[in-house]
Amino acid sequence: MGHAHHFLSRLDRLARPHVELALALYRDDERLRYVIEQARIPEGADRVAVSLDHPHEGPFVLVTRTGRFVTCLGPGMHASNLPIITRLDLDTITAKHSVYREREAARARLTGPAGEAAFLLRRLLEAGPFLAREEFQALAALHPLIGDEYLAVSFEWAIASRQIQLNLKSALKKRGTRLRADQLEQLRGYWQTFFAAGHLANLALVDGGELLHLQAGGDEDKLAKLVDGLTGVVVDGGILSKTVRGAWLLGQLGKEWIPHAKQRLARAKTASDVLAAAGALLAIGARDEAARAEAIDALLPVPDLTTEEARSWALYVCSGGVNLLGKIDSVLADHQRAGVALAFALRDHYPATSPFHYARPEDVPADIALCEAFQMATEFARDQTMLPHAISMFVPAARAAPEQLYLPRRGVEFLESKWEPEQSSQIMAGWLEAARQPVPRPTGPTRNGQCPCGSGKKYKRCCAEAETS
């Protein structure tokens, strides 16, 4: 209160227009705090001078870093040794604040319990892999207002789905275990958050990556962590629908991301690491012809993973990516033909009056053939018959518009089915199989066992001592 009283008593130092501006700032403390925050005051500066006119001659309003008013300085009274927010900066940031306020008000309307975004986000959780094109487009249109929510919630839901795996580990390790009601609800939550996180990851990049750069604030390491986090979201689980749609996201990273992806591939320790890095290189090369040769070169060194199975898998993904990038047109044509065959095979899921109940394969529209296979929630990471199909789908997915990854509402309404626990269990199958494997017994002598040298002593009292001495 003392600060404010002193400030108000010094308003007589200002001309009337400046008094009005000073009082406007005084009455709108939220606006002032926003201005101070956006002006990026140097660390250690407890006070700042806000210029009401000339950047050096003033007059000035002196405030604390937290937005408390201290005093006024009239024209010619210099704000010595204080950071200065110029009148130009004040006006520019104030205009930005008006947009910010409008955005926040719109966000509140949209994300409230009855808001459009709240409804659509609930729909994300219910849709599983079968989000409709119209729903994706509606969420994409809201990106300028709540795009940062898409990014944050994508990470939150990806973490939530992984946590559910850990929560159910002991129960699901034993085949035939009867799950409690709360565990079944967790399985349902896994299904919901697993797919929704993937949809949101793509939605976060519908602006071409501007949001990521804005959040990184020019920090390349922070940007790399954000991108690595998103790629981790879309490749997690090795499920075709989620990962192949994520190829669109990977393709958005562009040529500038190739060196980072190449480094990630060289450092890869697991099959999932390879898929994230090699998948990005494949998607970037498929989307951008100018980046294709560089992407191919980056895919040629195959990382040497720890197991024979993983090394074989990495060789297939990297070599397969090189092969696919060398014949883009034929890959796209093959994908369209396969899409037509799949859409025609699914026609009996629809009533005879539906436009998706095709009389002939030739009746399947090109955009439906393109995205039909992207709806398949099947595992491909451990399925040698599905792996080549999934990797080849990276090419058309990366080149598509994001809404083309989804079927229209009338195309998914008869494909959706009521959730069953087995749906979650199937998605978690690879992780569960690993959880069931017994921990391998260590090889070599144990510390309390007989020393292999034949001395008759315990290993820790014999050769182990010699090795550490």
N, C-alpha and C positions, 0 to 999 in steps of 0.2 A: 504494500500500500504506500510505503514511504517513497519508493521509486516513482510510482504513478503520480503521487501528489507533486513531487518535484518537477516531473515532466509537464504536468498541466499548468503549473505556475510559471513555466518558461515559454509558454506558447506566445506570449506577447513579443517575443523576439522575431516572430515570423509574420510575413505579409498574409493577408486573408486567404488567397488561394492555397498557400502552403499550410496554413492552419487547417483548412478543410481536408487536405490530403493527410496531414499528420493525424487528425482526429479519425479519419476513415481507417487508417492503419490501427489506431488505438482501439477502435470499436470492433475490429475484425482480427482478433488475435490468431485465428486459424490461418488466415491469409498471410499474416506477417511471419508466422513460423514456417509456412511453406516457402516463402521468399528466402528466408535465411537458410533453410535446408537446401534449396535448389542453387543458391549462390555459392555453396561449397566453401564456407569460411575456413581459413587455415586452422589446423589443430592448435590448441593452446590459446586461441583468441577468445577471451571471455565476453568481449563487447564488440559491437559493430556499428558503424555509422551508415545510416540510410540517407542518401542524398535526395532532397526534394526538388533540386534544380541542377546547379552546376556541379560537375563531378569533384571539383577541388575546392571551390569557394562556398559551396552549400546553397542554402541552409541545410542542416542535417537533423535527423532524429537519431539519438543514441539509444540503443537497446542492448540487452544482454543476449547471449547466445541462445537462451531459451525463450526469447521473445518478450521479456519484461522491459517496460519503458523506463529509461533513466532520466533523460533531459533533452532539451532542444538547443541547437547551436544556430545562431543567426547568420546571415550572409557575412562572409569574411572571417568567421570564427572557425578555424581549421580543426579538423578531427585528426590531430597528430597521432601517428603510430597505430591507428586503428584500421582494420580492413574496411573498405568502403563499398557499399552496394550502390552503384550509380543509378541515376534516374532512368536511364535507358534499360538497365537490368531490371529495375523495379517494375517498369511498365511491361517489359517483355514477360517476366515471370508472372506478373499479375494476370496478364492475358492467358497465360498457360494455366494459371490456377482456376480461371473461370471455366476453361474446358475441363479441367480436372474435376471441379465441382459438378458440372453437368454429367460427366461420366459416372461419378460416384452415385449421383441421384438416380441415373438410369440403371446402374448396377443394382442398387437397392430395390428398384421396381422389378428388375428382371429376376433377381436371385431370391426374392422373398418367397415365402411358402407357396404363394399362388402365382409367382412370376413365370414367364415363359422359359427362362434358362433353367429354373429349378425343375420345371416339368421335364425339360429335355434331358437334364442330367439324371433325373430318376429313370427316364427311358433308357439312357446309356447303360444303367445298371441292369435293367430288365432284358435288354436286347441280346446280350451275349454276342455271338458273331454276326447276328442278323439285324444290325442297325440298318435302317432304311436310308436310301439316298436323300430323300426329302428332309429327314431328321438331321443328317450330316450337314446338308446345305444350310439349314436353319441355325445350327450351332456355329458353322463357319461364318455366317453373317454377323454373329455376335462377337466375333474375335476382337474387333477394335475396342469393345467395352470390357470384355472379361477374358481376353486371351491369356493374361497372366494366371487366371484361375485354372485354365486348361493345363498349363504347364505344371503348376503346383499340385493340382489334384491328380494328375497323371502319375507323378512320383509318389504321392501319398497312397494311391490305390495299388500301385505296383509293390510298394513296401507291405501294404496290408495283405495282399495275396500271398506274398512270401512268408509273412508272419503266420498266416493260417496254416501253411505247410508245416512250419515248425511246431505249431500248437498241436497238430494232429499226428505228428510223427510217430509217437509211441503207439497210438491206437491203430494207425493204418499200416504199420510194419507187419502186423499179424493178419494174415489172410483170414477172411471170414469173421473178423471182429464185428460185433453188433454195436453200432454207434448210438450214443445217446442223442436226445433231441437237440441239445445245444451244439453237439458236434456236427449233426446234420445241417444245422443252421450255418455253422462255419463253412461247411462244404459249399453251401449255396452262395455264401459271401465270397468264397474263392472264385467260383464261376463268374460272378458279377464283376468283381474288381479286376480279375485277370484280363478279360476282354475290354472292359471300359477303359482301363489304363492305356491300352493300345490305341483305341479310337481317339482318346484325348491327346496322345502323343502326336498323332497326325494333325489334329485340330490346332495344336500349339504352333505348327509351322505353316499354316495356310497363308500367312503373310510373307512367306519367302524367307523367314528366319530373322526378320527385323526385331521381333520380341526378344529373341535370344541375345542378339547383339546389344539391345538396350539393357537387358538385365545384367549382361556381363560388364557393361560400362567400359569397354575397351580393354578389359583384362583378358588376355588370351587363355590363361590357365583356367579362369572361371568359365569362359565360353567352352573350352574343351570338356570340362566336367559336366556342363549342362548337356552338351551333345552326346557325350559318352553315356550319360544317364538315360537319355531318350533312346539311344540305340539299344541299351540294356533292356529297357522296357519292352521294345518290340520283338527282340529275339528271344526273350525269356520263355522257356517252355518248349520251344521248337514246334509250335502249333501253326499249321499252314495259314489259316485265316489271318491270324494276328501278325505273324512275321512277314508274310508276303505283302500285306497292306503296308507294313512298315517300310518296305522297300521304297515306297513313294517318299517317305520322310528322308531316308538315306540318300535318295537321289537329289533332294533339295540342298544337300550340303555343298554341292558344287566342287569345281576343280580345286579351289583353294584348300579343300579338306583332304585331298589325296595324300600329302606328306604325313599328316597325322594318322590317317587310316593305315598307311604303309608301316609306320612305327608301331601301331597297335598290333598289326599282323605279325610283325617280327617278334613282339613280346608275348604273343598269345601262349597261354598255358592250357586252355581247355578248348573243346569243340565250340562252345558258346562264344569264346573270345574270337575264334576264327570266323564264325558266322557274322559277328558284329563288324569286324574289320573288312573281311573279304566281301561281305554283303554290301557294305558301303561303297567299296571300290567298284563292284559290279554295277550297282545302281547308278553311281555317278557316271561311269563310262557308258551305260545304256542311255542315260538321259541327255548327255552332252557329248556330241560327236567330237568337239575340240579337245575333250578330256580323255577320249577313249584310248589313245595310244599310251598315255601316261598311266592310266588305270591298268591296262594290260601288263605293262612293265612292273607295276607294283604288285601284281598278283603272281608273278612268275616264281619268286622265292617262297617255297612252301615251308611253313614253320615246322620244326621237329618237335612234336609233342611227346608226352611221356609214355603213352601206350601205343601198341601197334594199331589198335582199332581207331584211336584218335588220329594217329598219323595218316592212316588210310583215308579217314573222313576228310581231313584237312587237304590232302592231295586231291581228292575228288572235287571239293568245293573250289579250290583255287584253280586247278586245271580246267574244271568245268566252266568257271567264270571266264577264263581266257578264251575258251572255245566259243562260248555264247557271244562274247563281245566281237568275235570275228565273223559272225553271221546273224546280225541283228534282224535283217528282213525275214529270213527264213524262220527264226525263232518266233517273231510276231505272227507270221502266217500259220505256223503250227499251233500256236496258242489259240488263235481264232477258230481253227478247225476243231480243236479239242473242246473249246467252249460251246460251239454249236452242238457237238455230240452230247455234251453233258446237259445242256439246256433241254434238248429234245428228250433225253433219257428221263429227265425230271418232270416231264409234262403231265404225267399221271398224278402228280401231287396237287394239281390244280383242277377245279371243276371245268367241265367242257365249255363253259361260257367265258372262262378267263382268257385274256390275251396271251397268257403264258402256256396255254394248252395248245401247243403247235401241231398243225396238221402234217407239216413236212419240215425236215431240217432246214430247208431253204427259207422258212418263215422266221427263223430266229434272227432278230435284229443284231447288228454288229456290236452295239454297245452292251447288249445283254451277253453275247458270247464273250466279250472282253472280261466282264466281271463275274461271270457265273462261278468260276472255280475259286474265286477269292472268298467265297462264303464257307468253304470247307474247313471245319474245325477238327482236322485230323493231324496226328503227329507225323512229322516227317524226319525229325532229327535222327531217330534210331531205326527208321524204316527204309531199307535200301531200295525198295520199289518206289517209294514216294519221293525220296530225296532228289533225284534228277528232275522230276516234275516241279517240285517246289523251287529249286534253284533257277530253273528256266523261267518261272513266273516272275522272278525279280525284274526281268527285262520289260515286259508289258506294264507291270505295276509301277515301275519307276518312271515310265514315259506317259502314264495316264494323268488326267486331271484327278484331283483327290476324290471328287464325288463319283468318279467312274469306278471307284473301288467297291461301290455299294449298289445293290439292286434297288430298283424303285419299290415303294411301299407295297404295291400289289404283287411284286415278285417275291417278297420275303414273308408275306402274311401267312402263306400256307406251308412254308418251310420251317417256321418256328414251331417248337414243341415245348410242352411243359417240362420244366427242369426236373431231372432225376439225379440222385446222388452219383450214379454211375458216370454221368457226364463229367463231373468234376474229377472223379477218380481216374477216368481215362486220360484227361489232360495232365494229371499229376503222375501218370504211370511211370514215366522215365525217372522222375525224382524218387518215387516210391520204390522202384526196383533197386535203385542205388541204396536206398535206406535199408532194404532187406538184406543186402549183401553183408556177410560177416566181416568184421574188421580183420584184415590179414594179420597173421601172427608175425612178429618181427623175425627176420632171418639173422643168423649169426649168434654168437654167444650172448647169454644174458649176464647181467652183473653178478647175480648170485648163483649162476650155474657153474659147472665144471669148466675150467680153462681148457680150450682145445689143444693147448701145447702138450698136454699129458702130464703135467706136474702134479695133478691131484688136488691143487688148490682151487679156490673159487676164482673166477675170472677177474673180479674186482681187486683181489689181493695178489694177482699175478701179472699177466700181460697188460691188463688195463692200467696198472700202476706204472708199468714201464713205458707205455704209450704216452702217458701224461707227464712223465718226469722229464 
